[in-house]
């Protein structure tokens, strides 16, 4: 079942405000636990972890910055 525009906006906000800080803590603990000696390996690890978190939520964030497609069309520029 596809989420409505408003539901996707709420889920995206929840992911950004709650899920992302938790993921950052988990990723930093993981990176500290692995503690590679090379700065390049550490950098690569952080880059990979920085990209991986968005993959499951790609469909949620897609189109969030656009206008609501379900909103009624405005007839004139100064319509509220």
Beta strands, then each sheet from edge to edge (+ up, - down):
end
